[in-house]
């Protein structure tokens, strides 16, 4: 978890730096664009770690995977448009 806090801090610092550079140079300056790419990469790294953690939580449950892949075949699936004919 400390690594994520550190990554979150790096993202925030990068965002603040981008804002300062944008105020100084404008949006289309090369320095601003480079800082934007740095921030993008940090956000991508965070997202990769976040999605990897969430994916590992659900891989162990075959029922959850079945419901996600084949919702019509799950006993828990119920369409709000289902009509009962008598």
C-alpha positions as CSV (number, residue, x, y, z in Angstrom):
1,X,0.0,0.0,0.0
2,X,2.8,2.5,0.7
3,X,3.8,2.2,-3.0
4,X,0.3,3.3,-4.1
5,X,0.4,6.2,-1.7
6,X,3.8,7.2,-3.2
7,X,2.4,6.8,-6.7
8,X,-0.7,8.9,-5.8
9,X,1.6,11.6,-4.5
10,X,3.7,11.5,-7.7
11,X,0.5,11.8,-9.7
12,X,-0.6,14.8,-7.7
13,X,2.8,16.5,-7.9
14,X,3.0,15.9,-11.6
15,X,-0.5,17.4,-12.0
16,X,0.5,20.5,-10.1
17,X,3.6,20.8,-12.1
18,X,1.6,20.5,-15.3
19,X,-0.8,23.2,-14.1
20,X,2.1,25.6,-13.3
21,X,3.7,25.0,-16.7
22,X,0.4,25.6,-18.5
23,X,0.0,28.9,-16.7
24,X,3.5,30.0,-17.6
25,X,3.7,28.7,-21.2
26,X,0.3,27.9,-22.5
27,X,-1.2,24.6,-23.6
28,X,0.8,24.0,-26.8
29,X,4.3,24.6,-25.5
30,X,6.6,21.5,-25.8
31,X,7.5,21.6,-22.0
32,X,3.8,21.4,-21.2
33,X,3.2,18.6,-23.6
34,X,6.1,16.6,-22.2
35,X,4.8,17.1,-18.6
36,X,1.4,16.0,-19.8
37,X,2.9,12.8,-21.1
38,X,4.7,12.2,-17.8
39,X,1.4,12.6,-16.0
40,X,-0.4,10.3,-18.4
41,X,2.2,7.6,-17.9
42,X,1.8,7.9,-14.1
43,X,-2.0,7.6,-14.4
44,X,-1.6,4.6,-16.7
45,X,0.7,3.0,-14.2
46,X,-1.8,3.6,-11.4
47,X,-4.6,2.2,-13.5
48,X,-2.6,-1.0,-14.4
49,X,-2.0,-1.6,-10.7
50,X,-5.6,-0.9,-9.7
51,X,-7.1,-3.1,-12.4
52,X,-4.6,-5.9,-11.7
53,X,-5.6,-5.9,-8.0
54,X,-9.3,-5.9,-8.8
55,X,-8.9,-8.7,-11.4
56,X,-7.1,-10.9,-8.9
57,X,-10.0,-10.6,-6.4
58,X,-12.5,-12.0,-8.9
59,X,-10.5,-14.7,-10.7
60,X,-10.9,-17.1,-7.9
61,X,-14.7,-17.1,-8.2
62,X,-15.9,-19.1,-11.2
63,X,-19.5,-18.1,-10.5
64,X,-18.7,-14.4,-10.9
65,X,-16.9,-15.1,-14.1
66,X,-19.8,-17.2,-15.4
67,X,-22.2,-14.4,-14.5
68,X,-20.1,-11.8,-16.3
69,X,-19.5,-13.8,-19.4
70,X,-22.9,-15.6,-19.7
71,X,-25.5,-13.5,-17.8
72,X,-28.4,-15.3,-19.5
73,X,-27.3,-18.6,-18.0
74,X,-26.9,-17.5,-14.5
75,X,-29.6,-18.3,-11.9
76,X,-29.1,-14.8,-10.5
77,X,-29.8,-13.1,-13.8
78,X,-33.3,-11.7,-14.1
79,X,-34.4,-9.5,-17.0
80,X,-36.5,-6.5,-15.9
81,X,-38.5,-7.1,-19.1
82,X,-39.3,-10.7,-18.4
83,X,-43.0,-11.5,-18.8
84,X,-44.8,-14.3,-17.1
85,X,-47.3,-16.0,-19.3
86,X,-50.1,-18.0,-17.6
